[in-house]
Amino acid sequence: MSISASSKARITPTWAHPLAPPPPRANPTDGFIDKSRVSGRLRSGIKRVAGDSEVTFCNYMDIIQQHLTLLRTGQAILKPIYNHSSGEFDPPEYIEPRKFVIVEGLLGYYTRASREAYDVKVYLAPPESLRSSWKVKRDTRKRGYDPEQVLEQIRAREPDSEAFIRPQRQWADVVVTFYPPESGDAGADDLLLNARLVLRPTIPHPDFTHLLDAQGSHLGDAIRLDLDRDMGKPVDVLEIDGHATEQQVQELERVLCGEVPYLGQFCSLEGNADLGKITGTTGEILQSYPLALTQLLITYHMLKAAKIHA
């Protein structure tokens, strides 16, 4: 879950490969708006859903909860599809859950009933300058907007983002932040982005401490584990620099493979060449090690959850 254009699509495609058969990527928390752009302007404001807190008028939170619960219990849903190009609704998509289901969206952790549907909750929290840059690129290239239109949308939606979306961060098991190095800027190549992973004690995480504290480790300053506080609560924070080497990344991979042996060949960059792949500014395919480790960590938690429920 995260604010719009926070890199959800960057995270999910390649880490899903070890989860065979490939899981459906559902967005059951998006598309539940009560008007199209063609039939009328989306209403702003707030309303109260029975038994829970306030939400915007333009989202049917009760149906979002219902769909998440249905997916959790192995039942199919008809997912509304909002077409950003036309401003209207396309025919709904029939989504039949498998062993794994990837859920993306903006309001997936907003209510208690929704949160209870997940085994692993991940929140993406890039710096606002970087998110704005990503959103401008996406909406101008894929949705036909002008840059100024996109920036105006960001400004107009900021109160709702602050009131309704960012507070959901507190419910995440893992908070992922990609950010440029101090010497870079928001427009830097995504290959150089660092990753900051906030690991809450709400689920058991891999034990990285013995590796990071071990003498003779080759991790240096490129990969660090620290104690911190996030939204007032104590957390572990794993920092992965964009300049981390393949050798350093593979040391961390071995920790994941050791705890989840059946992750097998996918727990290595050689075994899954798609891990960490991104498209460069000129269209070339590049590999980001911080992204690869982030994808592996999420896959680790998915497979651990499947083993618990087996």
FIGUVO-941842 format. One record per residue: residue number from 1; x, y, z of N, C-alpha, C in turn. Coordinates in nm, 3 decimals. Layout:
<babas>
pator;n.x;n.y;n.z;ca.x;ca.y;ca.z;c.x;c.y;c.z
NUM;X;Y;Z;X;Y;Z;X;Y;Z
...
</babas>
This chain:
<babas>
pator;n.x;n.y;n.z;ca.x;ca.y;ca.z;c.x;c.y;c.z
1;0.084;-0.118;0.000;0.000;0.000;0.000;0.089;0.124;0.000
2;0.035;0.232;-0.056;0.114;0.354;-0.060;0.036;0.460;-0.135
3;0.091;0.581;-0.135;0.037;0.690;-0.214;0.059;0.661;-0.361
4;-0.021;0.723;-0.446;-0.012;0.703;-0.590;0.130;0.727;-0.640
5;0.174;0.642;-0.735;0.304;0.654;-0.802;0.421;0.640;-0.706
6;0.407;0.554;-0.605;0.515;0.535;-0.509;0.601;0.414;-0.542
7;0.583;0.357;-0.661;0.668;0.248;-0.714;0.616;0.110;-0.683
8;0.484;0.094;-0.668;0.427;-0.039;-0.647;0.460;-0.132;-0.763
9;0.447;-0.081;-0.887;0.473;-0.164;-1.004;0.620;-0.203;-1.014
10;0.706;-0.124;-0.955;0.849;-0.154;-0.957;0.881;-0.273;-0.866
11;0.806;-0.286;-0.757;0.833;-0.390;-0.659;0.783;-0.526;-0.702
12;0.659;-0.533;-0.755;0.591;-0.661;-0.763;0.623;-0.752;-0.881
13;0.650;-0.707;-1.002;0.655;-0.801;-1.113;0.756;-0.913;-1.099
14;0.880;-0.882;-1.058;0.983;-0.985;-1.064;0.996;-1.065;-0.937
15;0.961;-1.010;-0.820;0.974;-1.093;-0.701;0.868;-1.200;-0.698
16;0.765;-1.189;-0.781;0.659;-1.290;-0.781;0.700;-1.418;-0.852
17;0.812;-1.418;-0.923;0.850;-1.536;-1.001;0.866;-1.662;-0.917
18;0.922;-1.657;-0.795;0.936;-1.781;-0.718;0.803;-1.837;-0.671
19;0.696;-1.759;-0.676;0.567;-1.802;-0.624;0.489;-1.869;-0.735
20;0.523;-1.994;-0.764;0.461;-2.065;-0.876;0.337;-2.140;-0.829
21;0.228;-2.138;-0.912;0.215;-2.060;-1.034;0.210;-1.911;-1.003
22;0.241;-1.825;-1.102;0.245;-1.682;-1.076;0.115;-1.635;-1.012
23;0.122;-1.559;-0.901;0.001;-1.515;-0.834;-0.068;-1.403;-0.909
24;-0.201;-1.392;-0.898;-0.269;-1.278;-0.959;-0.232;-1.151;-0.885
25;-0.211;-1.043;-0.961;-0.187;-0.912;-0.900;-0.319;-0.839;-0.897
26;-0.377;-0.828;-0.780;-0.508;-0.766;-0.766;-0.493;-0.625;-0.711
27;-0.577;-0.534;-0.759;-0.585;-0.400;-0.705;-0.724;-0.378;-0.646
28;-0.769;-0.466;-0.554;-0.905;-0.453;-0.505;-0.924;-0.333;-0.413
29;-0.819;-0.255;-0.387;-0.837;-0.136;-0.307;-0.842;-0.011;-0.393
30;-0.829;-0.024;-0.525;-0.843;0.088;-0.617;-0.964;0.064;-0.706
31;-1.025;0.170;-0.755;-1.135;0.156;-0.850;-1.272;0.166;-0.788
32;-1.281;0.176;-0.655;-1.412;0.182;-0.590;-1.454;0.327;-0.568
33;-1.455;0.402;-0.675;-1.497;0.541;-0.666;-1.640;0.553;-0.716
34;-1.711;0.656;-0.668;-1.855;0.659;-0.692;-1.896;0.738;-0.815
35;-1.801;0.795;-0.889;-1.834;0.865;-1.013;-1.717;0.854;-1.110
36;-1.747;0.854;-1.237;-1.640;0.862;-1.337;-1.612;1.008;-1.367
37;-1.500;1.036;-1.434;-1.472;1.174;-1.473;-1.573;1.223;-1.575
38;-1.629;1.131;-1.655;-1.722;1.170;-1.759;-1.859;1.202;-1.701
39;-1.909;1.117;-1.611;-2.044;1.136;-1.558;-2.050;1.244;-1.453
40;-1.940;1.282;-1.393;-1.942;1.388;-1.295;-1.814;1.391;-1.216
41;-1.785;1.506;-1.156;-1.664;1.521;-1.078;-1.671;1.435;-0.952
42;-1.557;1.379;-0.916;-1.551;1.303;-0.792;-1.578;1.397;-0.676
43;-1.663;1.354;-0.585;-1.693;1.437;-0.471;-1.580;1.431;-0.369
44;-1.558;1.542;-0.303;-1.460;1.543;-0.195;-1.534;1.549;-0.063
45;-1.461;1.525;0.045;-1.524;1.525;0.176;-1.501;1.394;0.247
46;-1.571;1.374;0.357;-1.553;1.253;0.435;-1.687;1.198;0.478
47;-1.689;1.069;0.505;-1.808;1.007;0.562;-1.763;0.897;0.657
48;-1.854;0.847;0.736;-1.819;0.747;0.835;-1.874;0.612;0.793
49;-1.789;0.511;0.798;-1.831;0.374;0.771;-1.862;0.308;0.904
50;-1.971;0.232;0.909;-2.014;0.172;1.035;-1.901;0.096;1.102
51;-1.877;0.130;1.228;-1.777;0.057;1.305;-1.634;0.098;1.278
52;-1.614;0.199;1.194;-1.476;0.236;1.168;-1.466;0.388;1.155
53;-1.352;0.435;1.106;-1.326;0.577;1.105;-1.365;0.640;0.973
54;-1.326;0.766;0.955;-1.372;0.844;0.841;-1.293;0.813;0.715
55;-1.362;0.816;0.603;-1.298;0.790;0.474;-1.356;0.886;0.371
56;-1.291;0.898;0.259;-1.341;0.989;0.158;-1.468;0.936;0.094
57;-1.553;1.028;0.049;-1.677;0.990;-0.015;-1.654;0.903;-0.138
58;-1.543;0.926;-0.206;-1.529;0.863;-0.337;-1.473;0.721;-0.331
59;-1.472;0.659;-0.215;-1.429;0.520;-0.205;-1.529;0.439;-0.124
60;-1.569;0.325;-0.179;-1.662;0.236;-0.109;-1.581;0.141;-0.021
61;-1.554;0.183;0.102;-1.467;0.106;0.190;-1.528;-0.028;0.228
62;-1.660;-0.035;0.241;-1.721;-0.162;0.279;-1.702;-0.268;0.172
63;-1.705;-0.227;0.044;-1.685;-0.323;-0.065;-1.538;-0.363;-0.075
64;-1.448;-0.268;-0.047;-1.306;-0.302;-0.043;-1.281;-0.410;0.062
65;-1.337;-0.390;0.181;-1.324;-0.489;0.288;-1.380;-0.624;0.245
66;-1.496;-0.620;0.182;-1.561;-0.744;0.139;-1.474;-0.820;0.040
67;-1.418;-0.749;-0.058;-1.337;-0.814;-0.159;-1.209;-0.874;-0.100
68;-1.146;-0.801;-0.009;-1.026;-0.854;0.055;-1.058;-0.979;0.136
69;-1.171;-0.977;0.205;-1.211;-1.095;0.283;-1.241;-1.213;0.193
70;-1.307;-1.187;0.080;-1.336;-1.295;-0.014;-1.207;-1.357;-0.068
71;-1.112;-1.273;-0.106;-0.985;-1.325;-0.155;-0.914;-1.406;-0.047
72;-0.919;-1.357;0.075;-0.855;-1.426;0.186;-0.913;-1.565;0.208
73;-1.043;-1.578;0.186;-1.110;-1.707;0.209;-1.120;-1.791;0.083
74;-1.044;-1.753;-0.022;-1.036;-1.835;-0.142;-1.150;-1.818;-0.240
75;-1.221;-1.706;-0.232;-1.334;-1.683;-0.321;-1.300;-1.575;-0.424
76;-1.359;-1.587;-0.542;-1.331;-1.495;-0.652;-1.405;-1.362;-0.631
77;-1.356;-1.259;-0.698;-1.420;-1.128;-0.695;-1.431;-1.074;-0.837
78;-1.521;-0.978;-0.856;-1.527;-0.898;-0.979;-1.471;-0.761;-0.946
79;-1.352;-0.734;-0.995;-1.280;-0.613;-0.962;-1.317;-0.499;-1.057
80;-1.370;-0.386;-1.005;-1.396;-0.271;-1.092;-1.267;-0.220;-1.155
81;-1.274;-0.181;-1.280;-1.157;-0.131;-1.352;-1.182;0.013;-1.395
82;-1.110;0.106;-1.334;-1.120;0.246;-1.371;-1.017;0.277;-1.479
83;-1.063;0.332;-1.591;-0.976;0.364;-1.704;-0.929;0.508;-1.692
84;-0.801;0.526;-1.662;-0.748;0.661;-1.643;-0.744;0.740;-1.773
85;-0.738;0.672;-1.886;-0.733;0.742;-2.014;-0.868;0.801;-2.052
86;-0.974;0.721;-2.037;-1.107;0.767;-2.076;-1.183;0.835;-1.964
87;-1.142;0.808;-1.839;-1.216;0.863;-1.727;-1.343;0.786;-1.696
88;-1.362;0.672;-1.760;-1.481;0.589;-1.738;-1.438;0.453;-1.682
89;-1.539;0.368;-1.657;-1.512;0.234;-1.607;-1.514;0.133;-1.722
90;-1.413;0.046;-1.725;-1.410;-0.066;-1.818;-1.485;-0.184;-1.757
91;-1.512;-0.290;-1.835;-1.575;-0.409;-1.777;-1.493;-0.463;-1.660
92;-1.558;-0.513;-1.557;-1.485;-0.562;-1.440;-1.399;-0.684;-1.473
93;-1.297;-0.704;-1.392;-1.205;-0.817;-1.410;-1.237;-0.926;-1.309
94;-1.248;-1.050;-1.358;-1.273;-1.165;-1.271;-1.140;-1.212;-1.214
95;-1.125;-1.205;-1.083;-1.001;-1.244;-1.017;-1.028;-1.364;-0.928
96;-0.964;-1.475;-0.961;-0.978;-1.597;-0.883;-0.849;-1.619;-0.805
97;-0.854;-1.621;-0.673;-0.731;-1.629;-0.595;-0.662;-1.764;-0.607
98;-0.530;-1.759;-0.596;-0.449;-1.880;-0.589;-0.385;-1.885;-0.450
99;-0.280;-1.964;-0.438;-0.214;-1.977;-0.309;-0.160;-1.843;-0.263
100;-0.108;-1.764;-0.357;-0.058;-1.631;-0.327;-0.139;-1.528;-0.405
101;-0.170;-1.416;-0.341;-0.235;-1.305;-0.408;-0.161;-1.177;-0.370
102;-0.121;-1.100;-0.470;-0.054;-0.972;-0.447;-0.159;-0.862;-0.456
103;-0.174;-0.785;-0.351;-0.274;-0.679;-0.346;-0.202;-0.544;-0.346
104;-0.240;-0.457;-0.438;-0.183;-0.323;-0.446;-0.294;-0.221;-0.431
105;-0.260;-0.100;-0.389;-0.362;0.003;-0.383;-0.329;0.112;-0.283
106;-0.428;0.199;-0.259;-0.408;0.316;-0.174;-0.465;0.301;-0.034
107;-0.573;0.226;-0.018;-0.644;0.223;0.110;-0.657;0.082;0.167
108;-0.562;-0.004;0.136;-0.573;-0.144;0.174;-0.561;-0.172;0.322
109;-0.501;-0.080;0.399;-0.484;-0.103;0.543;-0.571;-0.008;0.625
110;-0.667;0.056;0.561;-0.739;0.164;0.628;-0.828;0.114;0.741
111;-0.892;0.000;0.724;-0.981;-0.052;0.827;-0.925;-0.180;0.887
112;-0.969;-0.210;1.008;-0.922;-0.331;1.076;-0.956;-0.456;0.995
113;-1.079;-0.462;0.943;-1.120;-0.581;0.866;-1.032;-0.601;0.744
114;-0.994;-0.492;0.678;-0.905;-0.504;0.562;-0.768;-0.555;0.604
115;-0.714;-0.501;0.712;-0.580;-0.539;0.757;-0.572;-0.687;0.793
116;-0.681;-0.740;0.845;-0.680;-0.880;0.888;-0.675;-0.977;0.770
117;-0.692;-0.928;0.648;-0.690;-1.016;0.531;-0.549;-1.050;0.485
118;-0.447;-0.980;0.537;-0.310;-0.996;0.486;-0.225;-1.083;0.577
119;-0.131;-1.155;0.515;-0.024;-1.221;0.589;0.097;-1.129;0.603
120;0.126;-1.053;0.499;0.241;-0.962;0.498;0.194;-0.827;0.445
121;0.221;-0.722;0.521;0.178;-0.587;0.480;0.303;-0.502;0.453
122;0.311;-0.447;0.332;0.424;-0.365;0.290;0.373;-0.227;0.252
123;0.440;-0.124;0.301;0.404;0.015;0.268;0.522;0.080;0.199
124;0.498;0.143;0.084;0.604;0.211;0.008;0.601;0.359;0.039
125;0.717;0.414;0.080;0.720;0.553;0.127;0.840;0.627;0.070
126;0.843;0.652;-0.062;0.954;0.729;-0.118;0.945;0.875;-0.076
127;1.056;0.950;-0.078;1.048;1.094;-0.052;0.953;1.160;-0.151
128;0.885;1.265;-0.107;0.785;1.328;-0.191;0.844;1.381;-0.322
129;0.967;1.430;-0.318;1.028;1.482;-0.440;1.046;1.371;-0.543
130;1.086;1.252;-0.496;1.105;1.139;-0.587;0.971;1.087;-0.636
131;0.873;1.077;-0.546;0.740;1.029;-0.587;0.679;1.122;-0.691
132;0.693;1.253;-0.672;0.639;1.348;-0.769;0.704;1.330;-0.905
133;0.836;1.308;-0.905;0.906;1.285;-1.031;0.855;1.160;-1.100
134;0.837;1.051;-1.024;0.783;0.927;-1.081;0.642;0.948;-1.135
135;0.559;1.019;-1.060;0.420;1.038;-1.101;0.410;1.121;-1.229
136;0.493;1.224;-1.240;0.492;1.305;-1.362;0.532;1.219;-1.481
137;0.638;1.139;-1.465;0.682;1.053;-1.575;0.572;0.954;-1.615
138;0.511;0.889;-1.515;0.409;0.788;-1.545;0.286;0.849;-1.610
139;0.234;0.957;-1.553;0.107;1.011;-1.601;0.120;1.084;-1.734
140;0.237;1.137;-1.764;0.255;1.202;-1.894;0.279;1.098;-2.004
141;0.349;0.990;-1.971;0.380;0.888;-2.073;0.267;0.789;-2.094
142;0.196;0.752;-1.987;0.098;0.645;-1.996;-0.047;0.692;-1.989
143;-0.072;0.810;-1.935;-0.210;0.853;-1.914;-0.246;0.982;-1.987
144;-0.151;1.038;-2.061;-0.182;1.150;-2.148;-0.195;1.284;-2.080
145;-0.146;1.300;-1.958;-0.155;1.427;-1.888;-0.037;1.517;-1.923
146;-0.056;1.647;-1.907;0.055;1.741;-1.914;0.123;1.747;-1.778
147;0.253;1.779;-1.773;0.323;1.784;-1.644;0.256;1.875;-1.542
148;0.209;1.992;-1.586;0.146;2.084;-1.491;0.016;2.028;-1.436
149;-0.058;1.952;-1.519;-0.179;1.887;-1.471;-0.146;1.789;-1.358
150;-0.040;1.713;-1.377;-0.001;1.614;-1.276;0.039;1.683;-1.147
151;0.118;1.788;-1.157;0.163;1.859;-1.037;0.045;1.922;-0.964
152;-0.054;1.972;-1.039;-0.173;2.029;-0.977;-0.253;1.922;-0.904
153;-0.261;1.802;-0.964;-0.329;1.691;-0.896;-0.259;1.656;-0.765
154;-0.127;1.655;-0.767;-0.052;1.624;-0.645;-0.083;1.726;-0.537
155;-0.083;1.854;-0.574;-0.112;1.959;-0.476;-0.254;1.948;-0.423
156;-0.349;1.920;-0.513;-0.490;1.913;-0.472;-0.517;1.795;-0.380
157;-0.444;1.685;-0.400;-0.471;1.563;-0.323;-0.387;1.552;-0.197
158;-0.297;1.648;-0.175;-0.210;1.639;-0.059;-0.287;1.631;0.074
159;-0.394;1.710;0.095;-0.467;1.696;0.223;-0.523;1.556;0.244
160;-0.577;1.494;0.138;-0.628;1.358;0.152;-0.516;1.257;0.177
161;-0.402;1.277;0.110;-0.288;1.187;0.131;-0.243;1.191;0.277
162;-0.235;1.313;0.331;-0.190;1.328;0.469;-0.292;1.273;0.568
163;-0.420;1.289;0.537;-0.525;1.249;0.631;-0.556;1.100;0.626
164;-0.552;1.041;0.506;-0.605;0.906;0.491;-0.504;0.800;0.449
165;-0.401;0.838;0.374;-0.310;0.737;0.319;-0.186;0.719;0.405
166;-0.116;0.827;0.437;0.009;0.812;0.512;-0.010;0.749;0.650
167;-0.121;0.774;0.720;-0.138;0.707;0.851;-0.137;0.555;0.843
168;-0.165;0.498;0.725;-0.165;0.352;0.712;-0.026;0.291;0.727
169;0.076;0.375;0.719;0.214;0.329;0.737;0.231;0.255;0.870
170;0.158;0.299;0.972;0.175;0.240;1.105;0.138;0.092;1.110
171;0.057;0.046;1.013;0.010;-0.092;1.015;0.097;-0.185;0.932
172;0.198;-0.133;0.865;0.281;-0.216;0.776;0.382;-0.298;0.856
173;0.408;-0.419;0.810;0.515;-0.501;0.866;0.652;-0.456;0.814
174;0.653;-0.410;0.689;0.776;-0.362;0.625;0.745;-0.230;0.557
175;0.826;-0.129;0.583;0.814;0.000;0.515;0.935;0.016;0.424
176;0.911;0.033;0.295;1.018;0.040;0.195;1.031;0.184;0.146
177;1.152;0.237;0.155;1.179;0.372;0.105;1.299;0.366;0.012
178;1.277;0.396;-0.116;1.388;0.416;-0.209;1.418;0.565;-0.212
179;1.547;0.600;-0.205;1.581;0.742;-0.200;1.718;0.763;-0.264
180;1.740;0.882;-0.323;1.869;0.909;-0.388;1.978;0.928;-0.284
181;2.103;0.898;-0.320;2.214;0.923;-0.227;2.229;1.072;-0.201
182;2.301;1.105;-0.095;2.317;1.246;-0.059;2.376;1.328;-0.172
183;2.459;1.266;-0.252;2.523;1.337;-0.362;2.434;1.346;-0.485
184;2.318;1.275;-0.482;2.229;1.273;-0.597;2.111;1.365;-0.578
185;2.009;1.346;-0.663;1.888;1.426;-0.654;1.771;1.339;-0.695
186;1.650;1.398;-0.687;1.528;1.322;-0.715;1.523;1.274;-0.859
187;1.596;1.339;-0.947;1.593;1.299;-1.087;1.704;1.202;-1.124
188;1.778;1.155;-1.024;1.889;1.064;-1.053;1.838;0.932;-1.108
189;1.928;0.860;-1.175;1.893;0.729;-1.229;1.848;0.638;-1.116
190;1.736;0.566;-1.137;1.683;0.479;-1.033;1.781;0.369;-0.995
191;1.876;0.337;-1.081;1.974;0.234;-1.051;2.058;0.273;-0.930
192;2.073;0.401;-0.904;2.159;0.450;-0.796;2.085;0.470;-0.665
193;1.955;0.444;-0.662;1.877;0.470;-0.542;1.916;0.375;-0.430
194;1.922;0.429;-0.308;1.939;0.346;-0.189;1.803;0.292;-0.147
195;1.804;0.190;-0.061;1.680;0.136;-0.005;1.690;0.137;0.147
196;1.583;0.182;0.210;1.571;0.180;0.356;1.451;0.094;0.391
197;1.473;-0.016;0.461;1.366;-0.110;0.494;1.342;-0.106;0.645
198;1.226;-0.053;0.683;1.185;-0.053;0.823;1.120;-0.188;0.852
199;1.174;-0.261;0.948;1.126;-0.396;0.980;1.059;-0.392;1.117
200;0.927;-0.398;1.118;0.853;-0.395;1.245;0.851;-0.536;1.306
201;0.843;-0.545;1.439;0.840;-0.676;1.505;0.702;-0.742;1.501
202;0.619;-0.702;1.406;0.485;-0.761;1.394;0.488;-0.897;1.325
203;0.595;-0.925;1.251;0.619;-1.057;1.192;0.767;-1.090;1.213
204;0.804;-1.219;1.217;0.945;-1.254;1.239;1.028;-1.230;1.112
205;1.130;-1.147;1.125;1.217;-1.116;1.012;1.342;-1.204;1.016
206;1.414;-1.212;0.904;1.540;-1.287;0.904;1.637;-1.229;1.007
207;1.721;-1.313;1.063;1.821;-1.269;1.160;1.947;-1.226;1.086
208;1.958;-1.095;1.063;2.074;-1.041;0.993;2.188;-1.006;1.089
209;2.164;-1.008;1.219;2.261;-0.951;1.312;2.394;-1.025;1.311
210;2.392;-1.158;1.305;2.518;-1.232;1.309;2.603;-1.205;1.186
211;2.538;-1.179;1.074;2.612;-1.150;0.951;2.672;-1.010;0.956
212;2.591;-0.914;1.000;2.636;-0.775;0.998;2.739;-0.747;1.107
213;2.739;-0.829;1.214;2.835;-0.809;1.321;2.960;-0.897;1.307
214;2.955;-0.990;1.211;3.063;-1.088;1.201;3.193;-1.024;1.153
215;3.302;-1.070;1.210;3.432;-1.025;1.163;3.458;-1.084;1.025
216;3.521;-1.006;0.943;3.552;-1.054;0.810;3.439;-1.037;0.711
217;3.328;-0.974;0.754;3.219;-0.950;0.662;3.263;-0.850;0.556
218;3.216;-0.871;0.434;3.253;-0.782;0.324;3.147;-0.673;0.301
219;3.053;-0.661;0.395;2.943;-0.568;0.372;2.988;-0.423;0.388
220;3.084;-0.396;0.476;3.131;-0.261;0.495;3.018;-0.168;0.533
221;3.016;-0.048;0.475;2.909;0.048;0.502;2.796;0.038;0.402
222;2.806;-0.052;0.305;2.706;-0.057;0.199;2.574;-0.116;0.247
223;2.579;-0.205;0.347;2.458;-0.267;0.402;2.468;-0.257;0.554
224;2.368;-0.193;0.616;2.375;-0.164;0.759;2.244;-0.202;0.827
225;2.252;-0.245;0.950;2.134;-0.274;1.032;2.141;-0.189;1.158
226;2.037;-0.111;1.182;2.034;-0.021;1.296;1.901;-0.032;1.369
227;1.901;0.014;1.494;1.778;0.030;1.570;1.729;0.173;1.555
228;1.598;0.190;1.543;1.543;0.324;1.523;1.399;0.323;1.575
229;1.330;0.433;1.556;1.188;0.442;1.588;1.115;0.492;1.464
230;0.999;0.433;1.437;0.917;0.473;1.322;0.775;0.495;1.372
231;0.724;0.615;1.355;0.592;0.654;1.405;0.582;0.623;1.554
232;0.693;0.648;1.626;0.695;0.635;1.770;0.722;0.496;1.823
233;0.741;0.397;1.736;0.758;0.259;1.781;0.898;0.208;1.743
234;0.959;0.125;1.828;1.093;0.073;1.798;1.092;-0.023;1.680
235;1.191;-0.010;1.593;1.200;-0.094;1.473;1.347;-0.121;1.442
236;1.370;-0.225;1.363;1.500;-0.245;1.299;1.496;-0.177;1.162
237;1.608;-0.124;1.121;1.617;-0.058;0.990;1.734;-0.117;0.913
238;1.705;-0.174;0.798;1.808;-0.229;0.709;1.832;-0.130;0.596
239;1.953;-0.079;0.587;1.991;0.017;0.483;2.076;-0.053;0.378
240;2.039;-0.036;0.251;2.114;-0.096;0.140;2.149;0.015;0.043
241;2.277;0.043;0.028;2.320;0.151;-0.060;2.316;0.109;-0.206
242;2.291;0.206;-0.292;2.286;0.179;-0.435;2.419;0.133;-0.491
243;2.530;0.162;-0.421;2.662;0.121;-0.471;2.706;-0.012;-0.413
244;2.617;-0.084;-0.344;2.652;-0.217;-0.292;2.695;-0.308;-0.406
245;2.796;-0.390;-0.381;2.848;-0.478;-0.485;2.771;-0.610;-0.488
246;2.789;-0.685;-0.595;2.722;-0.814;-0.607;2.766;-0.908;-0.495
247;2.894;-0.905;-0.460;2.944;-0.991;-0.352;2.877;-0.957;-0.220
248;2.861;-0.829;-0.189;2.795;-0.789;-0.065;2.649;-0.832;-0.063
249;2.582;-0.816;-0.176;2.442;-0.855;-0.185;2.426;-1.005;-0.165
250;2.515;-1.083;-0.222;2.505;-1.228;-0.212;2.524;-1.277;-0.069
251;2.602;-1.205;0.012;2.616;-1.243;0.153;2.481;-1.234;0.223
252;2.407;-1.128;0.194;2.276;-1.112;0.255;2.177;-1.214;0.200
253;2.191;-1.247;0.073;2.104;-1.349;0.012;2.119;-1.483;0.083
254;2.240;-1.516;0.124;2.264;-1.645;0.188;2.188;-1.657;0.320
255;2.168;-1.544;0.388;2.089;-1.546;0.510;1.946;-1.586;0.479
256;1.889;-1.527;0.374;1.752;-1.559;0.335;1.741;-1.705;0.292
257;1.834;-1.751;0.213;1.830;-1.889;0.165;1.845;-1.988;0.279
258;1.927;-1.951;0.380;1.948;-2.042;0.491;1.822;-2.063;0.574
259;1.738;-1.959;0.584;1.616;-1.971;0.664;1.499;-2.026;0.583
260;1.503;-2.008;0.453;1.396;-2.059;0.367;1.461;-2.137;0.253
261;1.510;-2.257;0.281;1.585;-2.332;0.179;1.506;-2.355;0.051
262;1.373;-2.373;0.063;1.294;-2.402;-0.056;1.278;-2.280;-0.146
263;1.333;-2.165;-0.105;1.340;-2.052;-0.197;1.436;-2.085;-0.311
264;1.530;-2.173;-0.280;1.615;-2.236;-0.381;1.683;-2.140;-0.476
265;1.671;-2.172;-0.605;1.745;-2.099;-0.707;1.701;-1.954;-0.718
266;1.584;-1.921;-0.667;1.538;-1.784;-0.680;1.603;-1.693;-0.577
267;1.672;-1.751;-0.482;1.736;-1.672;-0.379;1.877;-1.632;-0.420
268;1.895;-1.602;-0.546;2.024;-1.554;-0.594;2.002;-1.477;-0.723
269;2.091;-1.382;-0.745;2.080;-1.303;-0.868;2.105;-1.389;-0.990
270;2.189;-1.492;-0.974;2.215;-1.581;-1.086;2.095;-1.670;-1.114
271;2.027;-1.714;-1.007;1.912;-1.803;-1.024;1.791;-1.734;-1.081
272;1.772;-1.607;-1.048;1.659;-1.531;-1.100;1.713;-1.401;-1.157
273;1.743;-1.403;-1.284;1.806;-1.287;-1.348;1.714;-1.167;-1.354
274;1.583;-1.186;-1.330;1.489;-1.074;-1.337;1.486;-0.992;-1.209
275;1.539;-1.045;-1.100;1.535;-0.971;-0.974;1.607;-0.838;-0.987
276;1.543;-0.733;-0.940;1.605;-0.601;-0.938;1.611;-0.532;-1.072
277;1.546;-0.587;-1.174;1.555;-0.527;-1.307;1.469;-0.400;-1.315
278;1.526;-0.295;-1.370;1.455;-0.170;-1.396;1.493;-0.120;-1.534
279;1.412;-0.032;-1.588;1.439;0.028;-1.718;1.509;0.161;-1.699
280;1.625;0.178;-1.760;1.700;0.302;-1.748;1.639;0.417;-1.825
281;1.700;0.534;-1.813;1.646;0.654;-1.874;1.643;0.647;-2.026
282;1.729;0.565;-2.085;1.730;0.552;-2.231;1.668;0.422;-2.278
283;1.598;0.352;-2.186;1.529;0.229;-2.223;1.607;0.102;-2.201
284;1.732;0.112;-2.157;1.813;-0.007;-2.134;1.769;-0.075;-2.004
285;1.788;-0.207;-1.997;1.752;-0.284;-1.879;1.871;-0.290;-1.784
286;1.852;-0.246;-1.661;1.957;-0.242;-1.561;1.915;-0.324;-1.440
287;2.010;-0.350;-1.351;1.980;-0.427;-1.231;2.019;-0.347;-1.107
288;1.919;-0.326;-1.020;1.941;-0.255;-0.894;1.950;-0.357;-0.782
289;2.064;-0.363;-0.713;2.080;-0.458;-0.603;1.990;-0.425;-0.484
290;1.972;-0.297;-0.446;1.877;-0.268;-0.338;1.736;-0.315;-0.371
291;1.694;-0.298;-0.496;1.561;-0.345;-0.536;1.556;-0.498;-0.530
292;1.662;-0.564;-0.576;1.664;-0.711;-0.575;1.651;-0.765;-0.434
293;1.723;-0.707;-0.338;1.715;-0.754;-0.200;1.578;-0.725;-0.139
294;1.520;-0.612;-0.175;1.385;-0.581;-0.127;1.285;-0.684;-0.178
295;1.294;-0.718;-0.305;1.204;-0.819;-0.362;1.225;-0.955;-0.296
296;1.350;-0.991;-0.270;1.377;-1.120;-0.206;1.322;-1.124;-0.064
297;1.334;-1.014;0.009;1.283;-1.011;0.146;1.131;-1.030;0.149
298;1.061;-0.965;0.056;0.915;-0.981;0.050;0.879;-1.124;0.011
299;0.952;-1.180;-0.085;0.928;-1.319;-0.124;0.953;-1.412;-0.006
300;1.058;-1.387;0.069;1.089;-1.464;0.189;0.967;-1.467;0.282
301;0.908;-1.352;0.308;0.794;-1.346;0.399;0.671;-1.416;0.342
302;0.651;-1.406;0.211;0.538;-1.476;0.150;0.552;-1.627;0.165
303;0.671;-1.677;0.140;0.693;-1.822;0.150;0.686;-1.870;0.295
304;0.736;-1.788;0.387;0.725;-1.823;0.529;0.579;-1.830;0.571
305;0.499;-1.734;0.526;0.357;-1.733;0.560;0.287;-1.856;0.504
306;0.323;-1.894;0.381;0.262;-2.013;0.320;0.296;-2.138;0.399
307;0.418;-2.145;0.450;0.459;-2.262;0.529;0.382;-2.268;0.660
308;0.359;-2.152;0.722;0.285;-2.147;0.849;0.142;-2.195;0.830
309;0.080;-2.157;0.717;-0.060;-2.191;0.694;-0.078;-2.325;0.624
310;0.032;-2.392;0.590;0.023;-2.520;0.520;-0.042;-2.627;0.608
</babas>
